[in-house]
Amino acid sequence: MKTYDPDAVPVKAGLIPSQNVDGEIFAITPEDGVLHNFNEVGSFIWNLIDDEKSVREIASKVLSEYEVAPDALKQDMIEFFSQLHKKGLIEYRR
């Protein structure tokens, strides 16, 4: 996703094994065997990616769960989803 598309639906790419350890998600990309670790908020977002919720819906849930300014969240969401896509963890559908 080159530009922010709040209506895009993130979809976990293929079978991404992941495990919750003490509130943090650890996920492995099978193609390269790289282990990815998400902090508390990243783990919350990862768990919301269900092939149905749009980026906008996920952002709304983050806003209701955490104290964060909407503008700051938008920038963080752009960066987080960009990194997930770049690392091959998610794809998008519209």
N, C-alpha and C positions, 0 to 999 in steps of 0.2 A: 504494500500500500504506500504509494509515493506521497500522496496527500492525505490529510485527515478525512476519513469518510466515516462519520458516526453511525451510518446505517449499514455498514459492512458487518457481516457475521463472521467472527473468527471461528475456525474449525481446527481442532488438533490434527496435525498432519500424520496420517497413518496411525500406526500403533506406537504411541509414545509411552513407554513404561514410566510410571511416576509413583513416588511413595511420599507420604507425609511423615516427617520425623520431627517431633516436638514443634509442630506448627509451621514447619517450613517444608516446601515441596522440593524434592530432588527428582529430576527427570533426565532420561537418557535418550539421545537421538541415536536410533539404531544404525543409521548409515555410517556414522563415524565413532560411535561409542563414547561420545563426550557427555559428561555429567554436568547438568545445569542445576543451579540452586537458586531458589526464589526466597526473598525475605517474606515477612508476614503479609504485607500488602500484595506483593507479587503472587504469593500462594493463594490469597483470597481471590485475586483475579483469575488465576489459572483454574481454580475450582469452579468459577462461574462460566468458563468456556464450555458450552454444552451443545454446540452446533445449532442453537436456536436464538440465543441472546445476541443482539447487536452490540457494537462497541458503545453506543449511546446507553443502552440498557445496563451494561456492565458498569459504565461510569456512574450512572445513577445509583447503583447499589453500593459502589465504593463511597460515594458522597454521603449516603445514609449510614454507613458503617464507621467512617473515619472523618476526623475533623481536618478538612483540607479545602483550600480555596478552589472554586471551580476552574479558574484560569490556570492555576498551578497543576491541577489534576489533568486538564486537557493536555498540557505539555508533557506531563509524566506518562499519560496514556499513549500519546504519539510515540514517545521514545520506547516505552516498554513493548508495545505491539510491533514496532519497527524491529526491535531486537529479536523478539520471538519469531518473526517472519524471516529475518536474515539468518537466524540459526536453524531454520527448517523445522521449527516446532509447531507453527500454525500456517494455515492458508486462509484465504477469505472467499466468501461467497456473498452474493448480494441478493 
